[in-house]
Amino acid sequence: MQQLSPSSDASLEAATQELAFAQCVQAMRRTLSTTPLGWLLIAWVGHDRIPAHLLELWIGSFAAVWVIGFLRLQWIARVGAKRAQHLHPVMGIAMLDGACWGAVVGVLMGASPMLDGWLGAVICGAAAINAPTYLTFFAAYRAQVLALWVIALLGTLVHWNQPLAMDVMLGLTLFLLLIVGYMRNISDRVVDGIRLQLRNAELAEKLRNSLHVKEQEAATDALTLLMNRRAFDDLLDGYARDQRGFAVLMLDIDHFKAVNDHHGHAVGDALLRGFAACIRGQLRGSDVCARYGGEEFVVVLPGASNVRALEVAERLCQTVAAAPLIDEPALHITVSIGVGIRHPSECVRRLMARADAAVYAAKHGGRNQVCVAE
Ligand SMILES: Nc1nc2c(ncn2[C@@H]2O[C@H](COP(=O)(O)OP(=O)(O)OP(=O)(O)O)[C@@H](O)[C@H]2O)c(=O)[nH]1
């Protein structure tokens, strides 16, 4: 497998971080949308244990944080979660969320002399439920858990004389340490998965591109950059399958051997390139022009009438003869052209044979002329 260059490794890493961040924002939105269920649960489990004014204060503050955080995440998701621009707001929302859960542990539970294990389980469960939200962005999870732990600790210290609150705090610390360690591990693996996906996508894209380049090369004549014989034959097979009407012009440069003999192959090559550019320049974008062999070329005019086919052939013949096709040496050459117009349902090979015979006729007729196939 091809090794990625260091620069593409760096861009892969940047893309991984971006994607991980964007996925985290999406997951945070989803989790926040279920947070009110957590309030209901706490209110249900804690309504007869937690003083009503503290419960209302907690839900009220959390609701304010929730509205700000949720709207902000919606906005970030809409404008696009760019890590560099939205890192601080996302970390801030994670910390505020954690602080709200910390408040219920430290302040509310500490204030309640009637606390039992049910409320603790619900709150710890809420922290664990949040974990998958941050699978792609561990730093935000750490910030959330840290905020939860600090606020819970502060609340517990306020009620330090309640041994039960200290127990809860100890249990929470152990629980969070466990979750954070576990989360880091999973988070690393999830981000590795994203990196692998992106690398595979990048390699697949490179493969597609190089395949496309190879296909182009395989269909192109290296000297003239026109379509080559193989690609032209494939194209002709395509025409053979339907009944499209079209005209074929076979072009054969006159006395080309003499050019090679007197001026060398390099000049011959330059002349072939000049000839190709000259005829391509005389055709429409929808017309096909290919190098058929040595100094033989072929033009297909889709949907052309007899009149247009003849008019194009005459124009090509005159243009080639009118001026030298290369500057150095300024050689004048001519071309003989055979024109074949497809009869309804005619086999394309038969049409090519007729056009070829027409070129022969043009050569025998004295060259530098156009002959129409019988
Ligand atoms: N420089 C160069 N010459 C080529 C290339 N392909 C074919 N030729 C030459 O083209 C010449 C074709 O010569 P002939 O088939 O005798 O035809 P001609 O000299 O053009 O004579 P007529 O077609 O009868 O007018 C040969 O000398 C080939 O070597 C090429 O890619 N580069």
The ligand as a MOL file (V3000), in Angstrom:
LIG
                    3D

  0  0  0     0  0            999 V3000
M  V30 BEGIN CTAB
M  V30 COUNTS 32 34 0 0 0
M  V30 BEGIN ATOM
M  V30 1 N 8.1770 10.7200 -38.1150 0
M  V30 2 C 7.2520 9.7610 -38.0750 0
M  V30 3 N 7.0020 9.0380 -39.1830 0
M  V30 4 C 6.0610 8.0980 -39.1520 0
M  V30 5 C 5.3260 7.8300 -38.0160 0
M  V30 6 N 4.4510 6.8370 -38.2790 0
M  V30 7 C 4.6460 6.4740 -39.5710 0
M  V30 8 N 5.6000 7.2660 -40.1210 0
M  V30 9 C 6.1270 7.2230 -41.4650 0
M  V30 10 O 5.1350 7.5890 -42.4090 0
M  V30 11 C 5.5790 7.1030 -43.6570 0
M  V30 12 C 4.3850 6.6180 -44.4410 0
M  V30 13 O 4.8710 6.3400 -45.7410 0
M  V30 14 P 3.9950 5.7130 -46.8660 0
M  V30 15 O 3.0000 4.7220 -46.2700 0
M  V30 16 O 4.9300 5.1670 -47.8820 0
M  V30 17 O 3.1480 6.8530 -47.4280 0
M  V30 18 P 3.5720 8.2800 -47.9830 0
M  V30 19 O 5.0220 8.4820 -48.0820 0
M  V30 20 O 2.8290 9.2830 -47.1700 0
M  V30 21 O 2.9760 8.2530 -49.4260 0
M  V30 22 P 1.4700 8.3180 -49.8490 0
M  V30 23 O 0.6260 7.9890 -48.6970 0
M  V30 24 O 1.3330 7.3480 -50.9640 0
M  V30 25 O 1.2630 9.7350 -50.3070 0
M  V30 26 C 6.6330 6.0400 -43.3780 0
M  V30 27 O 7.8970 6.5200 -43.7830 0
M  V30 28 C 6.5880 5.8510 -41.8770 0
M  V30 29 O 7.8810 5.5640 -41.3460 0
M  V30 30 C 5.6340 8.5780 -36.8480 0
M  V30 31 O 5.0250 8.4210 -35.7770 0
M  V30 32 N 6.5800 9.5360 -36.9270 0
M  V30 END ATOM
M  V30 BEGIN BOND
M  V30 1 1 1 2
M  V30 2 2 2 3
M  V30 3 1 2 32
M  V30 4 1 3 4
M  V30 5 2 4 5
M  V30 6 1 4 8
M  V30 7 1 5 6
M  V30 8 1 5 30
M  V30 9 2 6 7
M  V30 10 1 7 8
M  V30 11 1 8 9
M  V30 12 1 9 10
M  V30 13 1 9 28
M  V30 14 1 10 11
M  V30 15 1 11 12
M  V30 16 1 11 26
M  V30 17 1 12 13
M  V30 18 1 13 14
M  V30 19 2 14 15
M  V30 20 1 14 16
M  V30 21 1 14 17
M  V30 22 1 17 18
M  V30 23 2 18 19
M  V30 24 1 18 20
M  V30 25 1 18 21
M  V30 26 1 21 22
M  V30 27 2 22 23
M  V30 28 1 22 24
M  V30 29 1 22 25
M  V30 30 1 26 27
M  V30 31 1 26 28
M  V30 32 1 28 29
M  V30 33 2 30 31
M  V30 34 1 30 32
M  V30 END BOND
M  V30 END CTAB
M  END
